[in-house]
Amino acid sequence: MHHHGYLWTGPKERFDNEALRRPPHPEPPPAGSKPELIQRYREVAAEFPTVDLPPLETAYWLIKPRSLVRGTWDEAKEAASWLGERLAEHSPRFTSERDRDTSRLARLVDAAAEQLHSGADVSYGFYLERPSYLSLAVVTCSPNHSQPELPCPIA
């Protein structure tokens, strides 16, 4: 078991494009469906695996391009440490004073270490200035507990 780290920052408006953040339905629209529905399905099916937007289900980071992996760790504690470093780096830009609280951030890192050690994934999101959004995730791999069929991006 190992862990992959992912980080995305960008405009909140782009983050809100949920159609590109969820995998396409396993079955395409039936024959005779409206052409715009078929076209939209094709777009999502083509773009979801390659778009850099954070997926709604954390495990789906594993099907994204290998270039989006920000780090790989064998130890949960090391992966959680990376999360803590990213939180410290971005916390001055958090819009909520509560989210900037260092003791709260330390608790999030501790909780992440425990979750990762148990084989679970971790995903955190924060609103930033302008309005932007920060998404941080660490995904357990080989296999992932929630989606064991997903391949390792660095295998």
C-alpha positions in Angstrom: 0.0 0.0 0.0 1.2 3.5 -0.8 -0.3 7.0 -1.1 -0.5 9.6 -3.9 -0.9 13.3 -3.2 -2.9 15.7 -5.4 -3.4 19.5 -5.2 -5.6 21.7 -7.3 -6.2 25.5 -7.0 -8.3 27.5 -9.3 -11.3 29.7 -9.8 -14.3 28.5 -7.7 -16.4 28.9 -10.8 -14.3 26.2 -12.6 -14.4 23.9 -9.5 -18.2 24.1 -9.6 -18.3 22.4 -13.0 -19.5 19.2 -11.5 -20.2 17.5 -14.9 -16.4 17.3 -15.4 -15.8 16.2 -11.8 -17.9 13.0 -12.0 -17.2 9.9 -14.1 -19.7 9.5 -17.0 -22.5 7.0 -16.5 -21.3 3.5 -17.4 -24.0 3.3 -20.1 -24.2 5.9 -22.8 -27.6 7.5 -23.6 -29.9 5.2 -25.5 -30.2 5.4 -29.2 -32.7 8.1 -30.1 -31.7 10.4 -27.3 -31.5 14.1 -27.9 -28.3 14.9 -29.9 -27.2 17.5 -27.2 -27.5 14.7 -24.5 -25.3 12.4 -26.6 -22.8 15.1 -27.4 -22.6 16.1 -23.7 -22.0 12.4 -22.7 -19.2 12.1 -25.3 -17.6 15.3 -24.0 -17.7 14.2 -20.4 -16.5 10.7 -21.3 -13.5 12.1 -23.1 -12.7 14.9 -20.7 -13.2 13.3 -17.2 -10.1 11.1 -17.3 -7.8 13.9 -18.4 -9.2 17.1 -16.9 -7.2 18.4 -13.8 -10.4 19.2 -11.8 -10.7 17.3 -8.5 -13.1 14.4 -8.9 -16.2 14.3 -6.7 -15.1 10.8 -5.5 -11.5 11.1 -4.2 -10.5 7.6 -5.5 -11.0 8.8 -9.1 -7.8 10.9 -8.9 -6.1 7.5 -9.7 -7.4 7.6 -13.3 -6.2 11.1 -13.9 -2.9 11.8 -15.7 0.3 10.7 -13.9 1.5 14.3 -14.2 -1.1 15.4 -11.6 0.5 13.2 -8.8 2.3 15.7 -6.5 4.0 13.0 -4.4 4.0 9.4 -3.5 4.7 7.9 -0.1 4.9 4.5 1.4 4.1 5.8 4.9 0.8 7.4 5.9 2.7 9.8 8.2 4.8 11.1 5.4 1.7 11.7 3.2 0.0 13.5 6.1 3.1 15.6 6.6 2.9 16.7 2.9 -0.7 17.7 3.5 0.3 19.7 6.6 3.0 21.5 4.5 0.5 22.4 1.8 -2.1 23.6 4.4 0.6 25.8 6.0 1.6 27.1 2.6 -2.0 28.1 1.6 -3.5 29.0 5.0 -2.7 32.7 4.8 -5.1 32.8 1.8 -8.0 30.9 3.5 -11.1 33.1 3.5 -12.3 31.8 6.8 -10.5 32.7 10.0 -11.5 29.4 11.5 -9.8 27.5 8.7 -6.6 29.5 9.4 -6.4 28.3 13.0 -3.1 26.4 13.3 -4.4 24.0 16.0 -7.3 23.1 13.9 -5.0 22.5 10.9 -2.8 20.3 13.1 -5.8 18.2 14.0 -6.7 17.8 10.4 -3.2 16.5 9.7 -3.4 14.1 12.6 -6.7 12.8 11.5 -5.4 12.4 7.9 -2.5 10.3 9.2 -4.9 8.0 11.0 -7.3 7.7 8.0 -4.4 7.0 5.6 -2.9 4.4 7.9 -6.2 2.5 7.9 -6.3 2.6 4.0 -8.8 5.3 3.6 -8.5 8.4 1.3 -8.3 12.0 2.6 -9.7 15.0 0.8 -9.8 18.6 2.1 -11.1 21.7 0.4 -10.8 25.4 1.3 -12.1 28.6 -0.1 -9.3 31.1 -0.9 -9.3 34.7 -1.8 -10.6 36.1 -5.1 -12.9 33.6 -5.0 -10.7 30.6 -5.6 -10.6 27.1 -4.2 -8.0 24.8 -2.9 -8.5 21.0 -3.1 -6.0 18.7 -1.4 -6.2 14.9 -1.6 -4.2 11.9 -0.7 -5.4 8.7 -2.2 -4.4 5.2 -1.0 -3.3 2.9 -3.8 -2.7 -0.7 -4.5 -5.5 -1.2 -4.0 -7.8 1.6 -3.2 -10.3 0.5 -0.6 -13.4 2.3 -2.1 -12.5 1.6 -5.8 -10.1 -1.4 -5.8 -10.5 -1.8 -9.6 -8.7 1.5 -10.3 -5.2 1.2 -11.5 -2.1 2.8 -9.9 -1.2 5.9 -11.9 2.5 5.3 -11.6 2.6 1.5 -12.2 
